[in-house]
């Protein structure tokens, strides 16, 4: 990422920060950065945010998640999926059918009317298309994470109480 970070806090930061005073920002930009760096930073931001939630799950439950199953349009981007695996340090698994939300609704309806006999039959229909395993060295992961945390800090404190009242009026 060449030290460039994008924090997409357009309406504040949500889980696990819960900071309504945060705003979106791009930090670390130099004259050598181009639009490709900004695009990559946007993809990486989604991965960093996922890592924050991943870490919060562990902090709250003491359960270490062993894989992350993904779906949706972002699964078309192999760079993003590999970076996600690298940052959370567990495999990221992409299914053959990417739109699993709608598929889940169809499975629920079909289960209700007897198309499938039970959840086990439905589970047997899910299949893996691709698996992204962590490849990043720990030192690089730590450097990236430290940069993200610094960028988060730069996004905070943009709205004070008086501005909030004016915006909400």
Residue pairs with C-beta under 8 A, 6 or more apart in sequence:
1 37
1 40
1 41
1 44
1 144
1 147
2 32
2 33
2 37
3 28
3 30
3 147
4 26
4 27
4 28
4 29
4 33
4 37
4 38
4 40
4 41
5 26
5 27
5 28
5 41
5 44
5 45
5 147
5 148
5 150
5 151
6 24
6 25
6 26
6 38
6 41
6 42
6 44
6 45
6 151
7 13
7 22
7 24
7 25
7 26
7 27
7 45
7 151
7 152
7 154
7 155
8 24
8 42
8 45
8 49
9 19
9 22
9 23
9 24
9 25
9 155
10 23
10 24
11 20
12 19
12 20
12 21
12 22
12 23
13 19
13 22
13 152
13 155
13 156
15 52
15 53
15 56
16 52
16 53
16 55
16 56
17 52
17 152
19 156
20 159
20 164
21 156
21 157
21 158
21 159
21 160
21 164
22 152
22 155
22 156
22 157
22 158
23 155
23 158
23 159
24 155
25 151
25 154
25 155
26 38
26 41
27 150
27 151
27 154
28 147
28 151
29 37
40 79
43 77
43 79
43 80
43 83
44 80
44 83
44 144
44 148
46 74
46 80
46 84
47 80
47 83
47 84
47 87
47 88
48 87
48 145
48 148
50 68
50 84
50 87
50 88
51 84
51 87
51 88
51 145
54 65
54 68
54 88
57 63
57 65
58 64
58 65
65 88
65 90
66 90
66 91
67 90
67 91
67 92
67 93
68 84
68 85
68 88
68 90
68 91
68 92
68 93
69 92
69 93
69 95
70 81
70 84
70 92
70 93
70 94
70 95
71 94
71 95
71 97
71 98
71 99
71 100
71 101
72 98
72 99
72 101
73 98
74 80
74 81
75 81
75 94
75 98
76 98
78 130
78 132
81 92
81 94
81 130
81 132
82 92
82 132
82 135
84 92
84 132
85 91
85 92
85 132
85 133
85 134
85 135
86 134
86 135
86 136
86 141
87 136
87 141
87 144
87 145
88 134
89 134
89 141
90 134
91 131
91 132
91 133
91 134
92 131
92 132
93 128
93 130
93 131
93 132
94 128
94 129
94 130
94 131
94 132
95 126
95 127
95 128
95 129
96 127
96 128
96 129
97 103
97 126
107 116
107 122
107 125
110 116
111 118
111 119
111 122
116 122
136 144
159 167
